[in-house]
Amino acid sequence: MTINEIQDELIEEFSLFGDWMEKYENIIQMGKELPLINAQYKTDDNIIKGCQSRVWLHADYKEGRIFFTADSDAVITKGLVSMVIRVLSGHAPAEIMNAELYFVDKVGLREHLSMTRSNGLLSMIKQMKMYAMAMHSKQNANGTV
């Protein structure tokens, strides 16, 4: 699936919920289902700056695609990072770099998250795009990562 197809799927899922309490419950459930990051990656180097909660993010590059794993000490934040991972993980660096993540607005996250959570979400996206940019540059310089 393309990044946009995954975003559309996510938007469709959220449209099934009647109110924001149900949507928050879904975000929390998504966080519970997020595969755990390997303990060796829960280091200060992998903490996303700009998040009020602690969020660890790791990127692996395999066969031309980036695969993200993450964890957080806050349930809603863990759900938010799981959403972004669902959308971006498993794609090529250039696709991730160029992705317009419209699901954030379409689902209503920007208007229903607190300012600190909203800033944290943007920091997660920014970090994933930075990983993609670094891997893309390395790939172009070497012909591979």
Secondary structure, 3 states (H helix, E strand, C coil): CCHHHHHHHHHHHHHCCCCHHHHHHHHHHHHHHCCCCCHHHCCHHHECCCCCCCEEEEEEEECCEEEEEEEECCHHHHHHHHHHHHHHCCECHHHHHHCCCCHHHHHCHHHHCCHHHHHHHHHHHHHHHHHHHHHHHHHHHHCCC
